[in-house]
């Protein structure tokens, strides 16, 4: 999927690991820096030559976002080549979808309509769709603000520990209080009541998803990245087997080690779902293996690539280029679905931490043994440390980040 000439202009929204990974994927193919816009400067896109980042205060939400995008649109209005807009976060993806009609005269916006994106982004609605398409997910109870404000005790039917997560992940980004996490593993009734109270008292208005906690450590997780073309046909499916997660409270659910995996059954079920709902664009699924009934249960869908999705590019499938091939070169329509990771001899381990941290904290099992063999053979890599973007400042930043990871694991890591 390589084209030497840059016949399009990519525009990224974001400055995180996802944005850098997508920029790196494009730079590998086309050798050109990528323009990006974001509200804040984050470490992955500091001191880089491959991302031309422009910071805009308040750019993460309306009305600043759409007013600014209209000005940015004017800057690209005279471009003869296609200009592709790629949101590298939940909020940006939702905003692009919401304002597609105002942007599409200049930008290619590879996102589903706003009604569908809202349904899929809301875990409550997503699970209703899972019921409809026979996709397993953990046993669930919905907790609403009205239930909390009624003053009556909220029944907890699953026993402890139990998982608690916000149904509206975009709204949750703006909620702040001591002890806030992306998702919670609740161990007692007192903790359950405390988290619900603090969340609603600090401005959260949407529902919570209370779930039966699926036992097992990080290595029971799976992550699936998919690209669906403009004709609603799945073209790429790449499954990853996370072996370790970031233990810091604000980063729960962020993978820091992924080994590729092949599972045609997962591929088939998810492909059927996405094609039947007429999806298109990027999607990323979090999944966990439940050894109580030997099934893989879906947690959520993200309508963009993720911070660890560079493992797809690392394993030979340059993730950002799929949307280019689809919309610019129209080269995907006659291609069959690529079900990645059939050949274990070609696997590369993706790491977000040092091999030393991985070896110390990842659970001892066959997958870790395989990963350690890959490290010894040099078949591993990360998103940040890129041979074509090395300089002394990025090296110092990388060392600082890894130092902080070591401290964080030492402080927060608990075997699940």
TACORFEN-V513098 format. One record per run of one state. SS is the DSSP state (a for helix, b for strand, c for the rest). FROM is the first residue (numbers start at 1). LEN is the number of residues. If there is no record, write none. Layout:
# TACORFEN-V513098
ss = {SS & SS}
from = {FROM & FROM}
len = {LEN & LEN}
This chain:
# TACORFEN-V513098
ss = {c & b & c & a & c & b & c & a & c & b & c & a & c & b & c & a & c & a & c & b & c & a & b & a & c & b & c & b & c & a & c & b & c & b & a & c & b & c & a & c & b & c & a & b & c & b & c & a & c & b & c & a & c & b & c & b & c & a & c & a & c & b & c & a & c & b & c & a & c & a & c & b & c & a & c & a & c}
from = {1 & 8 & 14 & 17 & 31 & 34 & 39 & 43 & 46 & 51 & 56 & 64 & 77 & 82 & 88 & 90 & 99 & 100 & 104 & 107 & 110 & 114 & 122 & 123 & 133 & 137 & 138 & 140 & 144 & 145 & 150 & 162 & 167 & 168 & 169 & 173 & 183 & 187 & 189 & 202 & 208 & 213 & 218 & 221 & 229 & 234 & 246 & 249 & 252 & 255 & 262 & 264 & 277 & 281 & 291 & 295 & 303 & 310 & 315 & 321 & 328 & 338 & 340 & 344 & 347 & 349 & 352 & 355 & 362 & 366 & 377 & 380 & 382 & 387 & 390 & 392 & 413}
len = {7 & 6 & 3 & 14 & 3 & 5 & 4 & 3 & 5 & 5 & 8 & 13 & 5 & 6 & 2 & 9 & 1 & 4 & 3 & 3 & 4 & 8 & 1 & 10 & 4 & 1 & 2 & 4 & 1 & 5 & 12 & 5 & 1 & 1 & 4 & 10 & 4 & 2 & 13 & 6 & 5 & 5 & 3 & 8 & 5 & 12 & 3 & 3 & 3 & 7 & 2 & 13 & 4 & 10 & 4 & 8 & 7 & 5 & 6 & 7 & 10 & 2 & 4 & 3 & 2 & 3 & 3 & 7 & 4 & 11 & 3 & 2 & 5 & 3 & 2 & 21 & 4}
